[in-house]
Amino acid sequence: MKLGLNLGYWGMGNDADSLVLAQEADRLGYAVAWAAEAYGSDAVTVLTWVAAQTTNIDIGSAVLQIPARTPAMTAMTAATLDTLSNGRFRLGLGVSGPQVSEGWHGVRFAKPLARTREYVDIVNLALSRKRVRYDGEYFQLPLPDGPGKALFLTVHPVREHVPIYLASVGPKNLELTGEIADGWLGIFFSSDFAPEQLGLIRAGRERVGKTMDGFDVVASMPLSVGADVSNCAAPIRPYAALYIGGMGSREQNFYNNLAVRMGFGEAAADIQQRYLGRDYEGAWDAVPEEFIDATSLLGPPGRIARRMAEFAAAGVTTLSVSPQGKTIDERIFALRVAADALEKSGADA
C-alpha cells in the first residue's frame, strides 16, 4: 500500500498550505497528490501549479467532472498535464451530481453510467492517438450532419496509457468502474464494508476478463493525529455531515445512500434532516463517532499504524490522506506521522 495526499478544493482557506503539503509529501515519498473541483476552483489549474513545483509525486484529478468538459477536451487536458509533469498525471473522473450537473453545467444527469462508459471510451480512443470516430447514444464524433472530420490528438503523452480512475459510490457504478477503469476513488471507505464494494468492482473486471491485479483501490481518508480519538474525530464531523446531509437533495444524495448501506441509516436520516434545515452544528453532532472512526485515521501513531494494516488487508492499495490541523505545522506533522506509521505497519511491503 502506498500513501497519497488529498488536497481537496482550492479556495476554501489556507490555499498556500496546499503547495507546502504537496512538496512535503513529495519529499516523504508519497505516491500521488489529488485535487478536487465542484463549482469553485478547477482541478487542472491547481494540479499544473503543484506539478511545476514538485519532482516525483504524481498529480491526480479527484475528480474532473464529466459534465464540465467534452471527452475530447479531457483527453487534451490529460495529454498536456502528462507531458508537462513528465508522466506523472492520473486522470480521475466523476459524474458529479444532478444539482451541479444540471444547475451549474447545464448538462442533463440522466443515465450517468451509460454516459460515463461512452465518455471513457472516447478519452481512451483520443489518448491512443487514433482518429476519433464514435457513434454512441450521447456522443457522436464527427457529427453526422455537418462539416466535421475525424481528428487525432496531436500531443503525445509521456506514457502510452494515462491511468483512468472513477469516483463511484453506487453498486452499478462500482461494477462499471471495475470494467472500464484502472482504479477506484473511494470515499468513506470502511474495512467492514469493503467486501461488498470490492466485490462489485471485481465482478465488473471479471465480466471483461480482468482480475484485480494492477487495479488501484484509492481510499480517501481524513487523518487526525492525537492522544484522544474523540478529540481527533471532532474536526472531521463537518466534512462527514456535509456529504451525508448536504451533498445533493433530500431525494438524491449518493453519500447518504452509502451511509445507509453501511448500516448507519437512522443517523443518516437525522444528519440530512438537520443539515437541510440549516442546523449545521446539530448535523455535525449527529454523525456517529463509530462512522468517523471506521472511515478515518484517528489517534496516536501506533493506532494509526494498526489501522493502516487493516485497510491494506481490506484491499486498499493507495491510502489518500487529508491531514487535519489548525496550522500548517500540525498538518505537516500529520503527514510525517502517516509516512512513519505506514513503514511500521508493514503494509508498505
Residue pairs with C-beta under 8 A, 6 or more apart in sequence:
1 308
1 311
1 312
1 316
1 317
1 318
1 319
1 342
1 347
1 348
2 30
2 31
2 32
2 317
2 318
2 319
2 348
3 25
3 28
3 29
3 30
3 31
3 318
3 319
3 320
3 321
3 338
3 339
3 342
4 30
4 31
4 32
4 33
4 34
4 60
4 218
4 318
4 319
4 320
4 321
5 21
5 22
5 25
5 30
5 32
5 33
5 34
5 57
5 320
5 321
5 323
5 335
6 34
6 36
6 62
6 220
6 221
6 320
6 321
6 322
7 18
7 21
7 22
7 33
7 34
7 35
7 36
7 46
7 50
8 18
8 35
8 36
8 322
9 36
9 37
9 38
9 40
9 41
10 18
10 35
10 40
10 41
10 45
10 46
11 40
11 41
12 40
14 328
17 328
17 331
18 35
18 46
18 50
19 49
19 50
19 53
20 328
20 332
21 33
21 323
21 328
21 331
21 332
21 335
22 33
22 50
22 53
22 54
22 57
23 53
23 54
24 332
24 335
24 336
25 33
25 57
25 335
26 33
26 54
26 55
26 56
26 57
28 335
28 336
28 339
29 56
29 339
30 57
30 335
30 339
31 57
31 58
31 318
32 57
32 58
32 59
32 60
32 90
32 318
32 320
33 50
33 54
33 57
33 58
33 59
33 60
34 59
34 60
34 61
34 62
34 92
34 185
34 220
34 320
35 43
35 46
35 47
35 50
35 59
35 60
35 61
35 62
36 43
36 62
36 63
37 43
37 61
37 63
37 64
37 65
37 68
38 65
38 96
38 100
39 100
39 104
43 61
43 62
43 63
43 64
44 61
44 64
44 77
44 81
47 59
47 60
47 61
47 81
47 89
48 81
48 84
50 59
51 59
51 81
51 84
51 85
51 88
51 89
52 84
56 88
57 88
58 85
58 88
58 89
58 90
59 81
59 85
59 88
59 89
59 90
60 89
60 90
60 91
60 92
60 165
61 90
61 91
61 92
61 93
62 92
62 165
62 167
62 185
62 218
62 220
62 320
63 92
63 93
63 94
63 165
63 167
63 185
64 74
64 77
64 91
64 92
64 93
64 94
65 93
65 94
65 95
65 96
65 100
65 101
65 105
66 93
66 94
66 95
66 96
66 112
66 115
66 116
66 119
67 95
67 96
67 100
67 101
67 105
67 107
67 109
68 96
68 105
69 77
71 118
71 119
71 120
71 122
71 123
71 126
71 139
72 122
72 126
72 132
72 141
74 91
74 93
74 119
74 123
75 122
75 123
75 126
75 127
75 153
76 126
76 153
76 155
78 89
78 91
78 123
78 127
78 157
78 162
79 127
79 153
79 155
79 156
79 157
79 162
80 155
81 89
82 88
82 89
82 157
82 158
82 159
82 162
83 155
83 156
83 157
83 158
85 158
86 158
87 157
87 158
87 159
89 157
89 162
90 162
90 163
90 165
90 183
91 123
91 162
91 163
91 164
91 165
92 164
92 165
92 166
92 167
92 185
93 116
93 119
93 120
93 123
93 164
93 165
93 166
93 167
94 166
94 167
94 168
94 185
95 101
95 109
95 112
95 115
95 116
96 105
97 109
97 247
97 248
97 252
97 254
98 109
98 248
98 249
98 252
99 248
99 249
101 107
101 108
101 109
102 108
102 109
111 137
111 138
112 173
113 172
113 173
113 176
114 137
114 138
115 138
116 166
116 173
116 176
116 180
117 176
117 180
118 134
118 136
118 137
118 138
118 139
119 138
119 139
120 164
120 166
120 180
120 181
121 134
121 136
121 180
122 132
122 134
122 139
122 141
123 164
124 164
125 132
125 134
126 132
126 152
126 153
127 153
127 157
127 161
127 162
129 152
129 153
129 156
130 152
131 150
131 151
131 152
132 141
132 150
132 151
132 152
133 141
133 142
133 150
134 140
134 141
141 148
141 150
142 148
142 149
142 150
161 182
163 182
163 183
163 216
164 180
164 181
164 182
164 183
165 181
165 182
165 183
165 184
165 185
165 216
165 218
166 173
166 176
166 177
166 180
166 181
166 183
166 184
166 185
167 184
167 185
167 186
167 187
168 174
168 176
168 177
168 184
168 185
169 187
169 254
169 255
169 257
169 258
170 254
170 257
171 200
174 184
174 197
174 200
174 201
174 204
175 200
175 201
175 203
175 204
175 207
176 204
177 184
177 201
177 204
178 184
178 200
178 201
178 202
178 203
178 204
178 205
178 206
178 207
178 210
178 215
179 204
179 205
179 207
179 208
180 204
182 214
182 215
182 216
183 215
183 216
183 217
183 218
183 318
184 201
184 215
184 216
184 217
184 218
185 218
185 220
186 197
186 217
186 218
186 219
186 220
187 220
187 243
187 255
187 258
188 240
188 243
188 255
188 258
188 259
188 262
188 291
188 295
189 197
189 219
189 220
189 221
189 295
189 311
189 316
190 262
190 294
190 295
191 294
191 310
191 311
191 313
191 314
192 262
192 294
193 261
193 262
193 263
194 314
194 315
194 316
195 314
196 261
198 212
198 217
198 314
198 315
201 212
201 215
201 217
202 212
205 211
205 212
205 215
212 315
215 317
216 317
216 318
217 315
217 316
217 317
217 318
218 316
218 317
218 318
218 319
218 320
219 311
219 316
219 318
219 319
219 320
220 320
220 322
221 295
221 296
221 297
221 311
221 319
221 320
221 321
221 322
222 236
222 239
222 292
222 295
222 296
222 297
222 321
222 322
222 324
223 296
223 297
223 304
223 321
223 322
223 323
223 324
223 334
223 335
223 337
223 338
224 232
224 233
224 235
224 236
224 296
224 297
224 298
224 299
224 324
224 334
225 232
225 299
225 300
225 301
225 304
225 324
225 333
225 334
225 337
226 232
226 298
226 299
226 300
227 299
227 300
228 299
229 289
229 293
229 298
229 299
229 303
230 289
232 296
232 298
232 299
232 324
233 289
233 292
233 293
233 296
233 298
235 324
236 292
236 296
236 298
236 324
237 284
237 285
237 287
237 292
238 280
238 284
240 271
240 287
240 291
240 292
240 295
241 271
241 274
241 275
241 280
241 283
241 284
241 286
241 287
242 275
243 255
244 253
244 255
244 256
244 259
244 268
244 271
244 272
244 275
244 287
245 253
245 256
245 271
245 272
245 273
245 274
245 275
245 276
245 283
246 272
246 275
246 276
246 283
247 253
247 254
247 255
247 256
248 254
248 255
248 256
250 272
250 276
253 272
256 268
256 271
256 272
259 265
259 267
259 268
259 271
259 291
260 268
262 291
262 294
264 288
264 291
267 286
267 287
267 288
267 291
270 286
271 283
271 286
271 287
272 283
274 280
274 282
274 283
274 286
275 283
292 298
297 304
297 307
297 308
297 319
297 321
297 338
298 304
298 307
301 337
301 340
301 341
301 344
302 341
302 344
304 337
304 338
304 341
305 341
305 342
305 344
305 345
306 345
308 319
308 341
308 342
308 345
308 347
309 345
309 346
309 347
311 319
311 347
312 319
312 345
312 347
313 347
319 342
321 334
321 335
321 338
323 330
323 331
323 332
323 334
323 335
323 338
324 330
324 331
324 334
325 331
325 333
325 334
342 348
